[in-house]
């Protein structure tokens, strides 16, 4: 299926005059324009009600619909997924019909009737799962304020910001909750999400999720999943799993990762690009440790392109996971990334790429590589 992103654009490298404020450690020649922002200098504060209101598909997926998802003819599971989701959207119905469905699906006292109350899209990277999930959100016959869309991390961050009971109250009036990139990273998340989704499903909220891991395998390789199998199996029972096969469209026929720029090229381009941010990679990842991941989206508010100097391999898991969240928020907002240092496919160590969080890291590499391509390479003349 084709990339649903906006058209790619190139960042120009022009011969312009250097501003007096340019960092001495990164001399550049002939640069002019607005002084870039620094993500390291931002301390975003996000009200809890904004977290709920912003649970909608990201700008990258504003225009996606079932009709503009083009299944790969060699992968019949892609067309089948469209059929399944169209049918699922039809079960939402109007208020009266939904109330009738709720009565049939849920017994007195909140006991869940047999059968799944959600759809779970399982597949590899770049096969269009988020396109389909966002298409479901757009197709659902409900007002925007009664359907929610967010990543798994955003959902857990919402619970952290609101508190569990308030989060249940805020979401239980919805007809649909779409959860992108569903993953369980620790036992606490397992119990939290299992309990939350159970309460929402019992309130009549339909669930839809995407992941690179079948629901019965969630948590595998990350913690002692066997100790929490009842919770994991409970989650699995709430979903009808739909496999989507295919290759990552972001990499079809394209190089793995663009070659990095020099520090000077990155700095020069940052000063020549409107709404740019310019940061050294080391201080930025340090700053991310002091900003709650729920605020990474706000951290990027108003930024049209990110410029990073000195990208280097990360050395610890906590830093790597924060970088994954930042990559997701930049990708959601279609923010190109131009960088010097190591290419993005070398940011995570071989050990990390073989560990329990490998799927997160591969997704981040895929997305950062796509954003680096969006930045383009300078052309002669």
Buried (B, 14 or more C-beta within 10 A) or exposed (E): BEBBBEEEEBBEBEEBEBBEEBEEEBEBEEBEBEEBBBBBEBEBEBEBEBBBEBBBBBEBBEEBBBEEBBBBEEBEBBBBBBEBBEEBBEBBBEEEEBEEBBEEBBEEEEEBEEEBBBBBBBBBBBBBBBBBBBBBBBBBBBEEEBBBBBBBBBBBBBBBBBEEEBBBEBBBEBBBBBBBBBBBBEBEBBEBBBBBBBBBBBBBBBBBBBBBBBBBBBBBEBBEBEEBBEBBEBBBBBBBBBBBBBBBBBBEEEEEBBEBBEBBBBBBBBBBBEEBBBBBBBBBBEBBEEBBBBBBBBBBEEBBBBBBBBBEEBEEBEBBBBBBBBBBBBBBBBBBBBBBBBBBBBBBBEEBBEBBBBBBBBBBBBBBBBBBBBBBBBEEE
